[in-house]
Amino acid sequence: MKEQRIVPTDLSQKGNLLQALGPGILMAAAAVGGSHLVASTKAGAQFGWSLLIVMLLVNLFKYPFFMYGARYTAATGETILHGYRRLGKGYLLAFFLLNLVNAVFNIAGVSLISGSLALNLGMPGHWEPKVLSLVISSGCAAIIIFGHYHLLDKVTKVIMLLLTVCTLFAVMMALSKGSQMVEGFEADSPWALASVGFLVQFMGWMPAPIDVGAWPSLWMMSREKETGYRASMKHAMIDFHIGYLGTTVLAMFFLALGALVMFGTGESFSPKGGVFAGEFITLYARSIGDWARPVVAVAAFITMFSTTLTCVDGYPRSLGVSMALFRHQEGKWQQFHIFWILLCLVAAMTVNFCFVTNLGQMLFLAMVVSFVTSPVFAWINFAAMRAEWVPEIYRPGRVLTALSWAGLVFLTACSLGFVYWWLKLK
């Protein structure tokens, strides 16, 4: 049966911006994890400022595809996953299958980082990051299942404010001390063949995997139920841009911290989770002072906890809504959500306990999967936003369309280039 055409609605209904704020900040919390704490900091530590332009380009080329999720929902009053189904079940099926793969590896990755950082909170020495990743991800599942969107929203806003203040202060202190580069140091080139693997990791999660772009659309619907206010296009875009620009600025801060404190010292980050976590906290302590070490340890853990929390909610929420749409049982999406939370945790922990030997290996796998699947998610979001049932005034204009095509070309070329590089290594 063909979907009914959406009739444009009045998006200027009364409501204040505070009622709309939340989904964009939640997206930022999902993004500010492995891509920022790990990849951006390592980029600065290993290559200095060389990858700053790459960071900005990736954020620019991915921007439309993240924005379309919130824009579609504000324009139509339904989630962008409904848009996938309107395009054809093949689009929704492609999203579902690729999202399932990303869910397992990304939840495994962010929970393992959280477990590694938890070791610096005075945990007993016999605890391992893998065990802590299970404890943390299970705690996140409990918060979501019993606290629902309301608690998720409140916790995340506090965490993001704490992270921003702490990171900005650390960067200011590092700037006041200046570069730590030793005399005669020769930097590695990020453009050498040996650096391709790291570049893929860096771009894969910068600022986040593109499938995360569908989450604000789903969170907007939950926010609407909570506040009774359907966000106008203006308010939805303000909320999105606060989150997206915030992730870009924070990524620059983390790269700056790595460049100012570690670049040129001859030191590098360890691939082992527990060791890396200690090195990361030491990085902050060098900038602020040893007195801040416990504060930074708590802030870093809380940051990754928020990323784990949003991933444990976002991926299963997407899978749950997709299943509800497939089965024409939209009223049962919450039951499907819980089902996928439990199933994704079991799969992610199986990966961590049975197939991963260190944090670096896990993150490489998660970031590569995200990177290679990016063009597909980007195309699906672009197609949904250009569909005939979207009110014409809200479809992409010339500039946004040109940027979207440029982004698709960039992401596709990079993905194909990586596949070629990987096959040559084999």
N, C-alpha and C positions, 0 to 999 in steps of 0.2 A: 504494500500500500504506500502510495506516494505521500511524503510529508506535506503538511499544510504550509502554505507560505506565511512567513511571519509578517504581521502588520506593524509598521513602525509605531512606537509608543512615545508618549511624552516623557522625556528624560529630565525635565526641569522641575520635577516635583520637589516639595519642600524637604529640607533635611540639611544637616550641617556636615562639614568635612570630617569631623571626628567620628561620625557614625559610619563613614565609608573607610576610614583608615584601618588597616589590618592585613588584608591579603598581600599587598605589596611588601610590607615589612616581614611577613612570614616567608615570602619568596626570598627576601634578602637573607634571612636567617638560614634558609636552606642552602643558599649560595656560599655564604661566608663560612666555609668549612675547609674541606680538603683543598679547594682551589686557592684559598687565601692563606690560611695558616701554614699549609704545606707547600703548594706549588709556587705561589707568589714569593714567599720568603726564600725558598730555595733558588728561584730565578734570580733574585737580587744577590744572594750569597755567592752564586756560581758565576753569574754573568754581569753583575753590576746593574747599570741602567740600560743595557743593550736591548732587553726585551720589553721595555716600557712601551714602545710604539706597537709591538705585536699585541700586547695586552689591550691597548686602546682600540686597535683595529678589530680584534676578536669581539670586544664588547660592542663595537659599532655594528659589525656585520651580523651579530646575533640579536641585536636590539629589536628589530621589527618582529621577530618570531616569538620573543618573550612578551612583547607588548600586545600581540594579537589576542592572546588568551583573555586578558582583562577587557580589551576593546570589544571583542566579540560579545561577551556577556553583557556589557553595558549597553551595547547597541541592540541586542535581541532579547535579553531577559532570560536566556538559557545558557547552559554551559557550552564551552567550545566542543566538548565531546558529543553533544547533540548535533553540532555542526558536522562533525566527522560522519555521523550516521546519515545525515541528510545528503552528504556527498556520495555515500555508498558504503555498504557494510565492509567493503574491502579496505577503505581508509581506516575505519574504526578497528578492524582486525589487525591491520599493520601496526597501528598505535599500541594496541593491547599486547601483541606479541613482543614488540621491541621494548615496550615499557616494562614488561615482565622480566626480561633479561636485565635491563638496567636496574630494576628494583632490587634484584638479588645481589648484584655486584656492588651497587652503590651503598645499600644499607650495610652490607658486610664491611665495606671500606670505611664509612664514617663511624660506624660503631667501634671498629678496631682502633681508629685514631682516638676516639673518646676513651677507650679502655687504656690506651697507652698513656694518655694525659692523666688519667685517674691515679696512676702509679705515683705521681708527684704530690698527691694529697695525703700522704702518710699511710697509704694502704700497706697491709702486712706484706713482707717480702716474698712470700710464697705465692701470692696472686700473680696470674699471668694476664696480659692484655686480652687474650682470647676469652678467658673466663669473665673478665670484667666487661667485655663487649656484650656478652650474653646477659649479664646482670643489668647493664645500662639499657640495652634495647628492650628488655622485658619491662623495665620501669617505664620507658617511653610508651610502650604499648598499653600499660595500665593507665597512664595519664590520659591517653587518647580515648580508650574504651570507656572509662568511667568519668572523665572530665569533659570530654567532647571539645568542640571548637572553642568554647568560652575560655577554658583554662589554657589551651594551646596558645590562644591569642595574647592573653595577659602575661604569661611566662615569657614569651618570645620578645615582647616589646621591652621588658625590663632588661633582658639579656643583651639585646642589640644596643641599648643605650650604654650599658656598662662597657661593652666591647669597644664602642666608638671612642668613648672618653679615654679609656686605658691605652688604646693603640695610638691615638693622636698625641697623648702625653709622651709616650715612648719615642715616637718619631721626632717630636720637638727636642727632647733631651739628646737623641742621637745626632740631630743636626747641630746642636750647640757644641758637641764634642768633635764633629767633623769626621772625615774618613779615617778608617783604621788600616789602610793599605800599607803594606811593608814595601821598602825600597827594592826596586828591581823585579817586582811581581809582574808576571805575564799572564794575562787572562785567557781562558779558553774561549774559542769562538762559538757562539750559539748557532752559527750557520754551517758548521762542519757536519759531515755525515754522522759522526759519532753522537751528535746532539739531537738527532731527529727524534729519538725515543722520548727525550725529555720535552721537546717542543710539542709533541702529540699529547703528552700528559697535561702540559700547561694549558693548551688550547681546549682540551676535552672538557675540563671542568671550569673553564673561565667564561662568564662568572659562575655558570652552572650548566649541567646538561640541558639541552633545549626542551626535552620532555617536561622539565620543571615548569616551563611556560604555561602548561595547561592547569597547573595547580591554583594560581590566583583566580581563575575562572570558577573553580569548584569552591574555593574558600569564599568568594564573593557571594555565592548562593547561601552558604552557611551564615555569613555575616548579615545578609539580608533577613534571614529568619530570626537572628538574635536581636537585631535592632529594629526590625519592622520597616527599614528604609532601603529602597532599591537605589543604589548609587547612581548618580547622574554620570554622564560621560566625562564631564569636567572633573568631578571628584574621583572617579575611578582612575583617570589618567594621572591626577596629582598623586594618589596613593601609589600607583605603579612606579612613577618616576622617582618618588622619594626612595623607594626600595631599590630600583635599578641603579640610579646614580649613586646611591649610598654604597652599593656593592662595588662599583667601579672605583670610587674614591678610596674605600678601604683596601681594595686590591693594590692600589698605588702605594698606600701607607705600608703595607706588608712588604712589598718589593723594596721600598725605600729603606725599611728597617734592615732587610737582608743585605742591601748594597752598602749601607753606612757602617754596619757593625761587623759583618763577616767577610765581605768581598775584599780580596787582596790580602787576607790574613793567612791563607794557606789551609784554613779549616774548611770542613764540609760536613753536611748532615749525614748521620747514619741511617741506613735503611731499616734498622731494627726499631720497632715501635717504642719500647721503653727508653732506649738511648736517645732517639730523636726527640721525644717529649722533653727530656731533661735538657737537651741542647736548645730547644726552642725557648724554654723558660729562661735559660742562661742568657739567651739573646736579648730578652727584655731586661733582665737584671743588669746587663752591661750598660744599657741605655739609661735606665732609671736609677739603678742602685740596688745593692743586695737586699736592702730592707724591703724591696717590692717583690722579692721572689715568691713568697706565699700568696700575695695578692694576685700576681700574674698567673700562678699555677691554678688558682681558683677561677680566674677570668677565662683562661684558655680552655679549661675543662668545661665551664658553663657554655662557652661559645660552641664547642663541638657537641655538647649535649643538646643544644638547641637545634643544631643541624641534624643530628640523629633523630630528634623528636619530630621535626618537620618532614624528614624523609620517611620515617615509620608511619606517618600520617598520609603524606602526599602520594606516595607510590600506591599503597593499598587503596586509597580513596579513588585514584584514577582507575585502577583495576576493578574496584567495586562498582563504580558508576558505569564503566564499560560493560561489565557483565549484566547489570540491570537493564541497560539499553538493548543488549543482544537478546535478552530473555523477555523484553517488554514488561519488566517488573520494577519500574522505577521507584515504587513505594517501598521496596525491600533493599534499596541500595545500602542502607546502614548495616544490615545483616551481612551483605556481601563485603562491605568494608572491613568488618571484624574478621570475617573468614580470611580475607587476603592479608590482613595484618599478621595473623597467626601463621599462615602458610609462608609468607615472605620471610618472617623471622626464622622459621625452621630452615628454609633454604639458605638464607644468608649465613646462619651459624654453622650449617653444614660445610659451606665453602670455607669459612674461617678455621674451623677445627680440623677439617680433613684435607684441604688442598692448599693452604697458605702457610709458607714458612717464615715470612717476615712482612712488615708493613709496606715496604717498598714494592714488593711483588704484588700485594693486594691492590695498592693504589694504581700501579701501572695498568693492571688488568681492567680495573673499574674505569679509569680515565680513557683508555683506548676504546673500550666498548661505547662509552658516551660520545667520543669523538667520531667514530666511524658511523654511528647511527644518526648523527646530527642532521645531515642533509634530508633524510626522510622526515623527521619531525618538523623541520623547517618548512618543507614543501606542503605538508598536511595543514599546518597552521595558516600558511599563505593562501592555500586553496580555499579553506573555510572562510577566511576574511573577505575574499573576493567573490563569494557566492552570490547568486542573484537574490536570495532571500534576505541578505543583509541590507538594511537601508542604505541607499547609494551614498548618502552624505557621510556615512561612516566607513565606507570602503577605502582602501589605500589610494591616495592621490598619486600624482606623477612622481614626486620626490620619494615617497615611501615605497612605491612600486619599484622604482629604479634601485633603491637601496636594498630591497628584498631580493631582486634578481642578482645584484652584485654579491649579496650575502650567500645566496644559493651557489653561485659559481665558485666563490671562495671556499665554502665548506666542502663542496663536491671535489674540487681540485685538490684540496689538502687531504681529504680522505683517500682519494685514488692514489695520490702521491705516497701516502703512508703505506697503503697496501702493496704498492710496487716496491717500496723500500724493504718492507718486511719479507716479501717473497724473494727478493734478491739475497737477503741474509740467509734464507733457508737453502 
